[in-house]
Amino acid sequence: MLDFVRFLFQMGTKRIETTWDLVRFGANLRVRCRCGHVATIAGTEIDFMRSKRRWPHPLGYLRNKFRCSKCGRRPIAVDLTANDPTVKIGPSLADIMAANSAKDES
């Protein structure tokens, strides 16, 4: 809980409205479903998924794209969190940077 309070204090009055804002401010998303399943997704992974699928940047658009991995329903809530990611939906930032550096060396 103390980490979340620190996170909110650091965020101050910043408005996170796009996937790039998640990356820029180091925020993650918590996605909650009706069945009780809760998943935390890294902001970098969400932005990577958005760019690969060519979705618009606003976070409001993403709510309709998420599905629960347990029951398949749409989420009832999507909000910011300071918790570590619990699910992996794409390559990590380290994976992307390693792939780019390997490509540059070739």
N, C-alpha and C positions, 0 to 999 in steps of 0.2 A: 504494500500500500504506500509506503514511504517513497518508493521509486516512482509511482504514478504521480504523487504530489510534486516531486522534484521535476518530473516530466512536464506537468502542467505549468509549473513556475517558469521553466525554461521556455515554454511555448509562448507565454505571455499573451499578447493580443494577435498573434499571427493567425492568419486564416488559411486553413488547408482546404483547398477546393479542387485541386487537380492531382493526378498521379505524380507529376513532377514535384509538387509541394511535399508529398510524402517522402520522396527521395532526398530533397533538399534539406528538410528538417529532421530526417532520420526517424520518421514515425512509422508505425505499423498499424494494420487494421485488424480489429476483432470482429468476426462475423458470427452472429448467433442465429440458431435455427429454432423453430417451434418444438422440435423433438428434444431439445436440450443440448445438442452438440454445439460446441464453441470452438472456433478455429482462429488462430492468430496468423496473419500472413504478412510477410516482410514487404515494406513499401517498394523496395527495389524489384522484387519479384512481380509485384502488381504492375509496375511501370513497364517491365520487360514484356509481360504477357499482353499488356495493352498495345505496345508498339508492334509486336508480332502479329496481333490480330487486327491491327489498324482501327481500334476503337477510339472514340473521342476521349479527350483528356479529363473532363469533369468526373469527380468521384460519384456523383449522383447517378450517372449512367451505369456505373459498374454494379450497383446494387441489383439491377435486373439481370446481370450476367452470372452472378454467383449462384451455385447450387450446393446444397448440403451433400457431403460425401457419404453420409449415413442413410438419409431417407430420400434425397433427391429434390426436396422442396427449396423454394427461394428463402433467403434469410429474412428474419423479422427485424433485425437490427445490424447495422454496420457502423462501428465507431472507432475512434482513435485509441490506441493503447501504447504503453511503454513496455509491455511484456514481450519476451522473446517469441519469435515465430514458432508455431507448433506444427505447421504443415509446409510442405515444399511444393510449389506449383511450377517451378521453372528452374533454370540454372541460377546459381548464386552469383553475386557480383564478382567474386573471386574466379568462378568458372568462366565468366564472360571475359574478364581481363586476361586470363591465361590463354584462352582461345585467340583473342586479338593479338597477344604478343607472339604466339606461335605462328599466326598468319603473317605478322610483320617480319619475322625471321626468315620465312620461306622466300 
